[in-house]
Amino acid sequence: MLRRPPPLSPGAPIAVVAPASPPRSAETYQAGLDRLRTSYDVRQAWTAGPERGYLAAPDAERVAALHRAIEAPDIRAIVCVRGGYGCLRLLPEIDWALARQHPTLLVGYSDVTALHLAFYTKANWAGLSAPVVTEWPQADDATLASFRGWAAGQTPGFVEAFDASPTALAPGTAVGPLLGGNVAVLTRLLGTPFAPDFEGAILVLEEVAEAPYRVDRMLTHLQQAGVLDAVAGVALGTFTTGSLDSDTPTQSLEEVFQDHLAGRPYPVVQGLPYGHHLPRCSLPIGVPVRLHATSAHVSLAAQAPLVDL
C-alpha cells in the first residue's frame, strides 16, 4: 500500500539535503535557501564541507544526512539541493526499514529520480518530482504553485497553468501509478533491486542535452527490458539535444519517438510541461493518474492526492 507523507503547509519544518552533487554556485544555493525560508521552516540545511568532485560529500555523509531528515519526527519534507550525480550510489546503504516507518515528502528531480523510484520500490513512498533548492531563485509563480498545490494535498492540473499543448502519439485511456522521471537515471536502475514494477504504470520521461541516438539507446533499453510492454501509458516531457555536430548524420527526436512509441496499444503523449526547464509542473510519483489521449485532446489527471489528508 502506498505510504503517503503528511501535507506540507506554509511554515512547516523541512530539511535540505544534498544526496547527489553540490550546487554549482554558492550564491545561487543561498538565494534558493533564503526564498525557501520565506515559505517553510528550514530546520536542517546542507552546508559545504568535504566535497568529492561531483559529489556533495562522501557517500556515508550523504546517507547520514538523509537518515537524519527521515527519522526526525518534526520534518515534513526533504528538499534536495540539486541533482547532478550521486543518488544511485546511496541506494544500497539506505535504511529502508526506517523509511517505511517515517514516510516523508521527498522533493527533487533529475538525479533524484533514483531516490524517488527506489523509495517507491523499497518503502512504498509517494514522492514529488519538483524544483530543487538551486532553482527556487528563478522559479516562476506557476511552477511554485504546482509544487505547493501537490505538497499541500491539492490535485492541481499538470498542463492548465502552463503554456503547453501536449499531443498524442497514440490514442487511448489508461489509469495507473505515475512512475518515471529522468530517462537516463531510470535506465540505470533496471536490473537492480531498486527498480519498480512498471506493470500497469503511466511512465513519464524527460531528458536534457542528450543526442537523439542516446535517447534512442535509452528507449531501446526500456523496450528490451520489457518496460515499454508492461506500462499502461507513456507521457513525454521536455527533451533537449544540446549542440549537435552538423556534419554527423542524425535523426530528430520526433523520429526517435515515432520509432519506439507510435502505434502502441496504449496512450502515448508528448509535450508535457515537465523537465529541466522552467516553467514546469511538479509530478506526484507513485500516485494513480488517468491519461487520456485523442487526436484532438490530451489530459492527465491525478486520481488521488499525493499526501495523506
N, C-alpha and C positions, 0 to 999 in steps of 0.2 A: 504494500500500500504506500502511495506517495506521501512522504513526510513534508508537509508544508511549514515554512517558518512563520513566526508571528508577524503581524503587519509592522511596517516601518512608518511611524508617524513623525511629523516635524518635531525636532528636538530630541528624538530617540538616540540612545547611546550606540555608537558604531565603532568598529576598528578598521584601521587602514593597514593593509599588509602588502608586501611585495613578493609574491610567490615565484616570480619569473625574473625579468630584467629590471635594473634600476632606471629611474627617469633619465631621459636624455638631457634634461635641463633642470637644475635645482630650483631655478626661479619659477619655471612652469609648474613644477610639483608643488611648491609653496603656494603659488597662486591658486591652484586647484584645491589644496587643502584649506586655504582660507575661505574659498567660496563654499566648499562642502560644510564648513563650520557654521555658515550662516543658516543652514537648514537642519543640521544634526549635531549631536554632542559627541565629538571625536574623543573617545576615552583612551584608545591605543592608536599610535601613529608611527609608521615606519620612519626611521632616521638613518641617514647614510652611515655606513660602517665599513667593514672589511669586504668590499665588493670583489667579485672574482670575474673580471672582464664583463661578459654579457650577463652574468648572474648578480642579482642584488645583494647576495650574501651566500656563504656556503650552504649546501643543501640542508644540513642539520639545523641551522639557524632559521632558515625559511620555514621549515616544517614546524619548528618550535613556536614561531610566531603565529602560524596558522592554528596550532593546537591551543595556544593561549586564548585566541579570539573565540574559538569554538566552545571551549569549556567555561568561559566567563559567563555567568548567568545573566548579566545585565546587557550584554552585547546583542543588538538586534540585527546587525548587518555587518558583513565583512566586505569592504570595498577595496579592490586591488589597485595598486599604484599605476601599473601599466601592464601590457602584455610583453611582447618580445620573445623570450625563450626561457624555459626552465621548469614549467609546471610538470611536464612529463616526468622529470627526474624525481619528483617528490612522491609520486603515487604509491610506490611500494612501502614508503615509510609513514604514511598517514595512518592514524589510529581510527580505523573505520568503526569500531565499537563505540568510541567516543562520539564520532559524528552521528551515529544512529541515535544516540541519547540526546543530542543537542542540535536539532535542525536549525540552521541559521541562514539568513539570506546572503548568498554569495553573489557578488556583483563584479562583473568584468566581461571581457570578450577576447577575441583573438587567441593568444596562447592559453587564456583561461578556459577555453573550450575543453582542454584536457581535464581540468578540475570539474567543470560542470558535468561532463559526461561520466567521469569516474565517481563523483559523489552521487549521481543518479543511480549508477550501477551498483555501487557497494553500500550506499547508505539510504537510498530511496529519496534523496533530496530533490526538491524543486529549486531551481536557481534562476537568476536574472542575468541574461546577456545584455549588458548595458554599459554606458560610458565608464572608463577608468578615471582615476583622480586627475591625471595629467590632461584630460580632455575637458574638465569642468571649466577652466577659464574661457574656453571658446564655445562651450555648449550653448545652443540656442534654446529659446523657450519651448519649442515643440519637442525637442529631444529630451529636455529635462522633465517636461510634463508627462511624456510617455514613461520615463523611469519612475517618477513619483507616483503615477497612477497605479502601475503594476505593484510597486512596493507597498502601497497603502491598501491594496485589496480591490481596486477597481479593475475593470477589463477594458482599457482604452483600445481604440481601433489601431490596427497595425499600419493603416495606409491613410486614413481620412485626414489627419492633420499635416500630412506631408505632400510635397509636390511630386507625386509618383502615380503612375498608372500601370500597374502590373498587367501583363498579358499572358495568355495561355499558350503553352506549347503542346499540351494535351488536355482535353476536357475531362470533366468528371467531378465527383464529390467524394470526400473521404474525411473520416474523423479518426484521430489518434494522437498519442503524445507527441509534442513538438520536441524533436531532438536534432542536434547538429551544432553549427557554428562555423568556425574556420575549417575549410575542407582539408588543408594541408595537415593541420593538427589532428583532425578527426581520423584521417587515414593512418596516422602513426599509432593510433590506439587499436586498430584492427589486429586480431591475433593475440591480444593481451587480455588479462582478466578484468581490465578496466573498461572495455568496450561494452556498450549497452546492447541489448537485444533490439534490433531495429524492426522486428516483425510488427507490421501494422502501424508504424510510426509515420508522422509527417516530418520529412527530412528537410532541414533548412541549411543552405550552404552559402558561403561568401568567401571571397579571396581578394588579395591585393598584390599588385606588382608581380604577377606570375604570367609568363608567356603562355599562349594558347596550348602549346604542346605539353606544358607542365600541367595545366588544367585537364587536358585530355588524359594524361597519365593518371591523375588522381581519380577521375571519373571511371577510367578503365579499371583501376584498383577496386573501387566501390562495386563495379559490376562483377568482377571476377571473384570478389569476396562474398558475393551474394546479397549485398546490401540493397542494391537497386531493384532486385527482385523481391525483397522482403518488405520494403516500405509500402505504405498506402498512398503516398503523395510526396511531391517534391516542390519546395519553394526556393527559388534562387534569389539571393540578394544582390549586392553590388559586387561585380568582378572587374578588376582593372589589370592591364597587362604591363604597365610600366613602359619603358623605352624599348622598342623593338628595332633590330637591325634591318634596314630597308633592303639589304642585299640577301637576306636569309628568307627562303620560302616559308610561308606560314598559312595557317587557316585563321579565320576570325573566331572569336569566342562564340558568336552565334552559330557558326558551322559546327563547332565542338558540341554545343548544347543540342543542336539538331541531331547529330550523330548518336548521342547517348540517351537522349530523353524524349525526343519527339516520337509520337506513336505509342507511348507507354499506356498500359491499361488502367492507369490511374491519373489523377490530375497533376499536371506539372505547370508551374507558373514561373515567370521571370520578372524582374523589376521590383521586387520587394524593397522598400527603403531601409535596408539593413546592410551594414558592412563596416568598412574602415573610414568612412567619410561622414561628416555631419552636414545637414541634419539626418537623423535616423531614428527609427523606432527601437524600443527595447523588446526583447523576446523572453517569454516565460518558459524556460527549459524544463521539460518533463510534464507540463500542463497539457491536458487534452484540448485540441483545437479542431476546428472544422475548416477544411479547404474546399472551395467551390470554384470551378473554372469553366467558363464557356467562351466562345469567340467574342462575345460582347461584354462580358463582366467577369471579374475576379474578386473573390472575397476570402479573407482569412479571419476567423473569429474564435476567441477563446471560449471554451465550454465551461470553465470554472475559474475562480480566482487563483492567483499564484500563492497567496498566503492563507493561513488558517484563521478565518474570521470567527 
